[in-house]
Amino acid sequence: MSYVYGSGTVADYTAYAHGVTGNFATADVGLVGDSITTLGRPDVAAALSLLGKTLACDYWSSRPATPAITSTLARPVLPKIMVMAIGTNDVFAPTGMAAQVARMSPSVLAAKGCEHLFWVDVHCCRFKLPLQTQVYDERNTCLVNAQIHDGIEKDHIVPWNWTLNYRGITWPGYYLSDGVHPKPSLGTKFWAACIVNFIKPYLP
Protein backbone atom coordinates (compact mmCIF):
# COMPACT_ATOMS: atom_id res chain seq x y z
CA MET A 1 0.00 0.00 0.00
CA SER A 2 1.42 3.40 -0.96
CA TYR A 3 1.88 6.56 1.06
CA VAL A 4 -0.60 8.42 -1.15
CA TYR A 5 -2.77 9.54 1.79
CA GLY A 6 0.18 10.77 3.84
CA SER A 7 -0.23 8.80 7.04
CA GLY A 8 2.07 5.96 5.96
CA THR A 9 1.27 2.30 5.46
CA VAL A 10 -0.93 0.02 7.50
CA ALA A 11 0.89 -2.64 9.49
CA ASP A 12 0.52 -6.38 8.99
CA TYR A 13 -2.06 -6.81 11.71
CA THR A 14 -1.80 -10.62 11.66
CA ALA A 15 1.35 -10.41 13.77
CA TYR A 16 -0.23 -8.40 16.59
CA ALA A 17 -2.07 -9.22 19.82
CA HIS A 18 -5.57 -10.57 19.36
CA GLY A 19 -8.22 -12.71 20.95
CA VAL A 20 -11.87 -13.25 21.74
CA THR A 21 -13.35 -13.03 25.21
CA GLY A 22 -16.88 -13.90 26.27
CA ASN A 23 -19.60 -15.50 24.19
CA PHE A 24 -21.08 -13.52 21.31
CA ALA A 25 -24.15 -15.78 21.28
CA THR A 26 -25.13 -15.01 24.88
CA ALA A 27 -23.52 -11.68 25.87
CA ASP A 28 -25.53 -8.51 26.34
CA VAL A 29 -23.00 -6.42 24.39
CA GLY A 30 -20.51 -7.28 21.65
CA LEU A 31 -17.41 -5.16 21.07
CA VAL A 32 -15.16 -5.43 18.02
CA GLY A 33 -11.99 -3.40 17.82
CA ASP A 34 -8.28 -2.90 17.30
CA SER A 35 -5.40 -1.97 19.63
CA ILE A 36 -7.49 0.62 21.44
CA THR A 37 -9.93 -2.16 22.29
CA THR A 38 -7.04 -4.45 23.23
CA LEU A 39 -6.11 -1.87 25.85
CA GLY A 40 -9.58 -0.79 26.93
CA ARG A 41 -11.73 -3.93 26.84
CA PRO A 42 -11.20 -4.82 30.55
CA ASP A 43 -12.53 -1.39 31.53
CA VAL A 44 -15.56 -1.78 29.24
CA ALA A 45 -16.27 -5.19 30.75
CA ALA A 46 -15.91 -3.81 34.28
CA ALA A 47 -18.22 -0.87 33.57
CA LEU A 48 -20.86 -3.16 32.07
CA SER A 49 -20.52 -5.59 34.97
CA LEU A 50 -21.48 -2.80 37.38
CA LEU A 51 -24.73 -2.57 35.41
CA GLY A 52 -25.24 -6.34 35.56
CA LYS A 53 -24.39 -6.78 31.87
CA THR A 54 -21.93 -9.05 30.07
CA LEU A 55 -19.47 -8.36 27.27
CA ALA A 56 -18.12 -10.43 24.39
CA CYS A 57 -15.09 -8.89 22.70
CA ASP A 58 -13.16 -9.55 19.49
CA TYR A 59 -9.95 -7.52 19.63
CA TRP A 60 -7.02 -7.46 17.23
CA SER A 61 -4.36 -4.77 17.35
CA SER A 62 -3.68 -2.90 14.07
CA ARG A 63 -6.65 -4.57 12.34
CA PRO A 64 -8.47 -2.37 9.80
CA ALA A 65 -12.20 -2.39 9.18
CA THR A 66 -12.45 -4.95 6.37
CA PRO A 67 -11.22 -8.06 8.23
CA ALA A 68 -12.89 -6.93 11.46
CA ILE A 69 -16.28 -6.76 9.76
CA THR A 70 -15.69 -10.04 7.91
CA SER A 71 -15.02 -11.73 11.25
CA THR A 72 -18.11 -10.17 12.80
CA LEU A 73 -20.45 -11.15 9.96
CA ALA A 74 -19.13 -14.71 10.06
CA ARG A 75 -20.71 -15.17 13.50
CA PRO A 76 -24.13 -16.86 13.27
CA VAL A 77 -25.44 -15.06 16.36
CA LEU A 78 -24.63 -11.59 17.66
CA PRO A 79 -25.60 -9.76 20.86
CA LYS A 80 -28.56 -7.39 20.77
CA ILE A 81 -26.10 -4.52 21.06
CA MET A 82 -22.97 -4.41 18.90
CA VAL A 83 -20.25 -1.78 19.24
CA MET A 84 -17.74 -1.41 16.41
CA ALA A 85 -14.61 0.39 17.60
CA ILE A 86 -12.78 0.16 14.29
CA GLY A 87 -11.54 2.58 11.65
CA THR A 88 -8.41 4.05 13.21
CA ASN A 89 -6.23 1.77 11.10
CA ASP A 90 -8.13 2.87 8.00
CA VAL A 91 -6.58 6.36 8.08
CA PHE A 92 -3.81 4.86 5.94
CA ALA A 93 -6.33 4.30 3.11
CA PRO A 94 -9.44 6.20 4.22
CA THR A 95 -11.65 6.21 1.13
CA GLY A 96 -12.98 2.66 1.53
CA MET A 97 -14.66 3.10 4.90
CA ALA A 98 -18.15 3.76 3.53
CA ALA A 99 -18.28 0.39 1.80
CA GLN A 100 -17.29 -1.36 5.01
CA VAL A 101 -19.90 0.46 7.08
CA ALA A 102 -22.52 -0.50 4.49
CA ARG A 103 -21.73 -4.18 4.98
CA MET A 104 -23.16 -3.92 8.50
CA SER A 105 -26.67 -3.41 7.21
CA PRO A 106 -29.66 -3.50 9.59
CA SER A 107 -31.22 -6.46 7.78
CA VAL A 108 -28.06 -8.56 7.97
CA LEU A 109 -27.56 -7.76 11.66
CA ALA A 110 -31.22 -8.34 12.54
CA ALA A 111 -31.00 -11.85 11.08
CA LYS A 112 -28.23 -12.53 13.59
CA GLY A 113 -30.14 -11.09 16.56
CA CYS A 114 -28.54 -7.65 16.71
CA GLU A 115 -31.00 -4.82 17.36
CA HIS A 116 -28.64 -1.86 17.77
CA LEU A 117 -25.35 -1.16 15.98
CA PHE A 118 -23.10 1.48 17.53
CA TRP A 119 -19.89 2.79 16.01
CA VAL A 120 -17.09 4.57 17.87
CA ASP A 121 -15.70 7.31 15.66
CA VAL A 122 -11.92 7.59 15.40
CA HIS A 123 -9.21 9.92 16.61
CA CYS A 124 -5.72 9.77 15.14
CA CYS A 125 -3.07 12.48 15.36
CA ARG A 126 0.24 10.88 16.28
CA PHE A 127 1.94 13.77 18.03
CA LYS A 128 5.30 11.98 18.29
CA LEU A 129 5.61 11.94 14.48
CA PRO A 130 6.56 14.89 12.22
CA LEU A 131 4.08 17.75 11.97
CA GLN A 132 3.26 16.96 8.34
CA THR A 133 2.26 13.42 9.29
CA GLN A 134 0.04 14.80 12.05
CA VAL A 135 -1.69 17.01 9.48
CA TYR A 136 -2.32 13.99 7.24
CA ASP A 137 -3.53 11.97 10.24
CA GLU A 138 -6.10 14.63 11.08
CA ARG A 139 -7.23 14.93 7.47
CA ASN A 140 -7.59 11.18 7.11
CA THR A 141 -9.37 10.94 10.45
CA CYS A 142 -11.92 13.40 9.09
CA LEU A 143 -12.35 11.30 5.94
CA VAL A 144 -12.94 8.11 7.93
CA ASN A 145 -15.31 9.79 10.36
CA ALA A 146 -17.30 11.46 7.60
CA GLN A 147 -18.06 8.02 6.14
CA ILE A 148 -19.00 6.63 9.54
CA HIS A 149 -21.32 9.56 10.15
CA ASP A 150 -22.89 9.19 6.71
CA GLY A 151 -23.60 5.50 7.23
CA ILE A 152 -24.65 5.26 10.88
CA GLU A 153 -27.54 6.95 12.69
CA LYS A 154 -26.33 9.99 14.59
CA ASP A 155 -27.63 8.70 17.93
CA HIS A 156 -25.68 5.47 17.41
CA ILE A 157 -22.24 7.04 16.91
CA VAL A 158 -20.11 7.10 20.06
CA PRO A 159 -18.38 10.51 19.76
CA TRP A 160 -14.85 9.62 20.85
CA ASN A 161 -13.18 12.11 18.50
CA TRP A 162 -15.56 14.92 19.42
CA THR A 163 -15.18 14.22 23.14
CA LEU A 164 -11.39 14.40 22.98
CA ASN A 165 -11.35 17.60 20.94
CA TYR A 166 -14.16 19.27 22.89
CA ARG A 167 -12.50 18.80 26.25
CA GLY A 168 -9.24 20.32 25.05
CA ILE A 169 -7.33 19.03 28.06
CA THR A 170 -6.59 15.87 26.12
CA TRP A 171 -4.11 17.56 23.81
CA PRO A 172 -1.37 16.62 23.39
CA GLY A 173 -1.52 13.76 25.85
CA TYR A 174 -3.72 13.97 28.92
CA TYR A 175 -5.69 10.84 28.06
CA LEU A 176 -3.64 9.56 25.11
CA SER A 177 -0.11 8.17 25.11
CA ASP A 178 0.68 8.93 21.46
CA GLY A 179 -2.30 10.71 19.92
CA VAL A 180 -4.13 7.43 19.31
CA HIS A 181 -3.96 5.00 22.22
CA PRO A 182 -5.51 5.73 25.61
CA LYS A 183 -3.12 5.70 28.55
CA PRO A 184 -3.60 2.69 30.84
CA SER A 185 -6.22 3.31 33.51
CA LEU A 186 -6.70 7.06 33.02
CA GLY A 187 -7.32 6.92 29.28
CA THR A 188 -8.82 3.45 29.02
CA LYS A 189 -11.36 4.11 31.76
CA PHE A 190 -12.34 7.35 30.02
CA TRP A 191 -12.71 5.54 26.68
CA ALA A 192 -14.80 2.83 28.32
CA ALA A 193 -17.00 5.40 30.06
CA CYS A 194 -17.64 7.16 26.74
CA ILE A 195 -18.87 3.90 25.24
CA VAL A 196 -20.87 2.51 28.16
CA ASN A 197 -22.54 5.80 29.08
CA PHE A 198 -23.55 6.27 25.44
CA ILE A 199 -25.09 2.82 24.97
CA LYS A 200 -26.57 2.60 28.48
CA PRO A 201 -30.11 3.69 27.47
CA TYR A 202 -30.25 0.82 24.98
CA LEU A 203 -29.00 -1.97 27.22
CA PRO A 204 -31.37 -4.94 27.48
Secondary structure, DSSP 8 states (H G I E B T S, - for coil): --STTSS-----GGGS-EEEES-TTT-SEEEEESHHHHHHHHHHHHHHHHTT--EEEEEETT--HHHHHHHHHT-S---SEEEEE--GGGTTSGGGHHHHHHHS-HHHHHHTT--EEEEE------TTS-HHHHHHHHHHHHHHHHHHHHHS-GGGEE-HHHHHHHH-TTTTTSSBSSSSSB-TTHHHHHHHHHHHHHHGGG--
